[in-house]
Amino acid sequence: MRHRTGRALTSLAVACGLLAAAACSAEGAPETVGGTVEPGPDAVAEAERLHQIVNESQAITDELTAIEHRVAKRCLEDEGFTVHDPMEFQESHTAAYSAGGYLSAAPLRAVPTAEAAEAWGFGVWAEFVRNPGNEDLAEELLTPEAMTAFGILDTEDMGMDTSEWDAEDDEYHAEWIEAYTGSPAVDEGIKGPEPDPEAPLGGCWLQMVETMYGEPFMVTYEGEDGEEGGQYPETHEPSPLFALGEFEDFSALLDAVRDEVDAFESCLVDAGYEGWELGESFYPPLWEYFGAMYDPDHFEEFGEEGLEVPEGPEEVPADFMGVLELERAMAVDFAACGQESGLRMAVEEAWAAMLVEAYQPIETDLVAWRDAMQGHLDNAQDYLQA
């Protein structure tokens, strides 16, 4: 389903940013000082609990999208349309990005665990293993565990096959669009018939919404730069998660673990890795360092000028696996320093506290939303099975 605008999320993100600063406490919850959740084992346990609720909610978002498509397609097929526009029925993969747990988005790529370092290095290789010529290696190295660890989606399952739709003529496209949206298609002569973005939505889209939810959920947005605000329809009420916006504060995280960062960088110097500071992003130029070995032609042509990257080895392996062994060996050393300095644990606990502060205020709303959406899923399943 196309969206009229994304501007409504701006004000919502601001509002929930204020909520995140006032995390609530309860019996058994992590200790708070001055309204701030204290890093520690309790924060980790609470983050893991809350993240499970988040994952369940994200999975329901994906399931809702899939079943909305099935209900809409049934309506269209009842009207004689058997070939559908794949752009209107794209799958959702929200849950896959956080399948690795509450640390999925934590800045820990440069401080892996010892086990992860031995198996996967820093994960830089994963961004180059799909390059032409590496097909066999990609199949060997991109195991389900590795893909989960690095938030990599299976693009083979996500491929959009437009061949059947493209084989239909403009007349079919226009009739399909009108059946789906309830309004005649517009044709500006460049891309062919397209949905009218100004027309109210009806047709099989509206029938699907009424079947599953009763009525569309109207999102109100504020105008910007003197423009008037307005409303646009969504199939259902969005998850409270979408109102959070970006709550990760790397600057605050760095302040919380400054002593451990200093100890980590001193350990690296002692291990022969002088010049490898973490920086404000917690990610030194590992991608540029190893990327230039995995794909030298790309970096010679597109490499960023002026970026300080430590000098590589005198002899660079000529094959992909040779570079991967270098990456693994260096990652093992970084992991050892992360353990010795306490940085790995400090980041885990501080990150957990940050997530708890963000998720606790919306937990009640999130659980209520999850349960309500599960009811809609059940109703849609009953409809499809009837």
N, C-alpha and C positions, 0 to 999 in steps of 0.2 A: 504494500500500500504506500503510495507516495505521500509525502508530507508537504503541507503548504509552506511551513516555515519552521525553523528551529529556534526562533528568538525567544519563545516562552521559557526555554530552559535557563536563560541568563538570570532572570530574577529569581527563579526557583533555586538555582545554585547558590546565589548570594544568601538567600534565606536559610538554606540548610547548612551553609558554611558557618553561620552564626550558631545554629543548633549544635554543630559538632564541637564547638568550643565549650559547651556546657554539658559534658557527659554526666549522666546520672549514675548514682551508685545504688547498690542493693546488697543484701546479705549474700556473702560468698563471692561478691564481685571484687575486682582488683582494687587495691588501695588507691585513694586519690589524695592529692595534696594541692590545695588551692584550686580545686576543680579540674586538675589535670591527672590523668591516670598515670600511676608510677610504673615504669618498666620493671619487669620481673617475671618469674614463673607464673604468677596468677594472671598477669596480663596475657601471657602466651596462651594459657588454658582458655581464657575468655575469648581471645581472638579466634582460636580454633573453633570454639562453639558457635560464635557469631558467623564465622565464615561458612560454616555448614549451612546455616540458614540462608546466607547470601547465595551459596551455590544452588540450593534447592530452588530459590526464587529465580535465579538465572536460567536454570533448567526448564522451569515452567514457562518462562518467556519464550524459549526455543520451541517448546511443545505447543504453545498457543499459536505461534506463527505457522507451524506445520499443519495444525488442524484447521486454522482459518483458511489456509490454501485449499485443503481438501473440501471444506464446506462450500467455498466459492466455486471451485471447479465443478462440483456436483451440480450447482445451479446452472453454470454455463453449459455443461454437457446436456442437461435437461432441455436446454434451448438449442441444442444441435451443434455446439462448438466443442470440438474434440482436440484441437490444437490451441495451446495457450501461450501467451507472451511470458517467456521466462523472466523478464525483468520485473514483472509484477509479482512473481512467485519465487523470490529468492529465499533460500533457507537462512535461518538465524543460527549463529554459533556462539552466542553470548557466553554460555557456560564453559566452553573449551578454553577460554583465555585465563580462567582462574582455577583450572582443574588441578593445578599443582599444589593447592593449599593456600593458607593465609599469607605465605611468603612469595606467592606467584609474581607480584610486582615489586617486591622489595629489592633494593639496590645491592644485591649480593653476588652479582656475576663475577666480580673481581675477588671475592672471598668465598670460594666454593667450599663445600665439605670435602674431606679427604677422599671419600668414596666417589663423589661426583667428579672431582678433579681427575682421578685415575681413569674413569670411564669416559668422560666427556670434555675434559679440559675446561676452558671458560665458555664453551659453546659457540665460539667464533666460527668454527668449521661449519656449523649448521646453516650459516647464511651463505655458504659457497658450495656446499655439497650437491646442490641441485643444478649447478652450472653444467652446460653441455659437456659430455665426456665423462661425467661422474655418476651416471645412472646406476651402475652396479654398486658403487659405494653408498649412494643415497639409500638404496634398498637395505644394505647391510647396517648402516649406521643410524638411520632414522627409525629406531625402534619406537614402539608406543611409549615406552618409559622416557626416552629422550625427547620425544615430541611433547609429552606432558610437561617435562621439566622446563622446557624452553618456550612453552606456549605456542608451539607450531601447529597449525591446522593442516589437516590432510587435504591439500588442494585438489587431489584427484576426485575426492567426493564432493568438492565444491564447484567443479567445473560447470559452466553454464552452456548447455547445448542449445544453440539458437537455430539449428538447421531446419527443423520442422516449421518453426514460426517464420523464418526467412523465406521458406518455400511457398508460403501463402501470399496471395496478391494483396494490394492495398485495399481492395473492396472487403476482403475477409477481415483484414486488420481493423478497418473502420467499424464494421459490424460487431466485431468482438469487443472493441473498446466501448461501444455504446451499450452493449449488453452488460459489460462488467461495471461501468461507471454510471450508467443511466443517462448519459448525455452524449450528443453527437461528437464524434472526434473532430479535431481541428487539423488542417493539413496546410502547412506553410510551404510545401513543395521541396523541402530539403531532406527531412528525415521520413517523410510520409505521414500517414495519420498518427496523431498522438492524442492522449487524453486532454480535455480542456481543463487547465488548472484553475479557472475561475468558476466553473460550473459546480453546483452542489452535487455531492456524491450520492448516487442511488444505485439502481441496477442490482447486479448480483453481489456487489460489494456490500450494499446496504442490507440486502437479504441475509447475507452471511452474518453481519453484525447483529441484526435483529434476532437471528436464530440462536446465536451464541450468548449475546450480552443484553438483548432487549433494545438497546439504542446506542448510538455512538457516544463516546466520551469527548466532550468539547474542551479543548485546551485553549486557555486565554493567554495571549501574549501582549506585552507592552510595546508601544511604538518606540522607534529609535530615531534620533536626529530629526525630531519634529514630525515624524510620520505617526499616523494613527495606529493604535493597536487593533486587535481583532481576535477572532477565534478560528480554529481549524479542527476538523474531526479526527479522532483516532479510533481504532477499533475498540479499545478498552482503556481503562485507567492505567497509566504507566506505573511501573514499579517505583516505590519510594527511593530506590537506589539511584534512579536517573536524576533525582534532585540534588544528590550530593555534590556533583561536579568534581573538580580536582581538589582533594583534601590533603594529598601527600605533601608534606613540607620538608624538603630535603635540607634546607638551611637549619631548621630546628633539629632535625635528625642528626646532622653533623655536629651541632653544638652539644647534643646529648652524649655523643660517643667520641668527643674530641680527644680525650686521653688515650682511648684505645686506638684511634687512628694514628696518633703520634707513635705509639708503641709498634703498631703494625708497619708503618713506613720505616722505622728504625730497624725492625727485623728484616725487611726487604733489603735495606742497604747492607746489613751484615751478611745476607745471603747472596750478595753480588748483584742486586737489582737496583742500583742507584738511579735516581731519576724517575722512578715509578710512583709518583704521588697519586693518591686517589682523586684529589680534586673535589669540587663542590658537588659533582654528580655521582660520586662514589665509583666512577668508572674511568680509569686511565685509558689511554689510546690503544687498547688491546685490539680493537677491530681494525684500526689502521695498521698496527704492527703486524698482525698475522694475516690480515686481508691482503697486504702487499705481497705476501708469500703465496697465498692460495690463488690469487688472481692478479699477477703483476701487471698484465696489460691494462686491466681496468683502472688500477691505481696510478699507472703512468699517465693515463689519459684524463682521469677524473679526480685524482687525488687532491685533497684540500691543501692549498699552499699556506705556509706560515704556521701550520700545526706542528708543535714540537713532539716528535715521536722518538723514543730511545732507539739507538742504532741496533739493527738486527745482527744475527750471527754472521761471521765471515763467510761461511758456506751454507747456503740455503738449500734444503732438499729439493730435488726436482719433481718429486711426486707428492700427491695430496696426503697420503698416509704418513710420509716422512715429516711434513709440516705438522700434521696432527700429533705426532709423537712429541715434537717440540712443544706444542701447545699444552699437551697433557703434563709434560715434565715441569713446565713453568707453573702451571696451575697447581700442581702438587706442592711446590714450594710456597706459593701464595696461600694455599690452604693451611700449610703448617704455620705460617706467620699469623694467619687469622685465628688459629687455635691458641698459639702461644700468647698473643697480645690480648686475647679475649674479645677481639673485634666482632667475630662472627656472632657470638652469643649476644653481645651488646646491641648489635643492629637488630637481631631477631626480636629481642625483648622491647627495644624502643619502637620498632615497627609495629609490634603487637599492640603496644599502648596507643599508638596513633590510630590504628584501625578500631580499637575499642571505643575511643573517643568519638569516632565518626559513626560507628554502627549502633552503639547503645541507644542514642536518642531516637533512632528510627526502628528499633527492633519490634516494638508492639505494632506499629503500622505495617512493617514488612511482613510479619507473620499473618496479620489480618488480610493483607493483600494476597499473600501466597495461598491462604485457605480459600479466599473468594475466587481466585483464578482457577484453583483446582476444581471448584464446583462448576465453573464454566467449561472446563475441559471435560468433566464427566458428562455434562449435558450434551456437549457436541459429539462425544463418542456415542451416546445413546441415539442421537439424531442420525448419525452415519450408519448405525447398525440397524435402524428401523427399516 
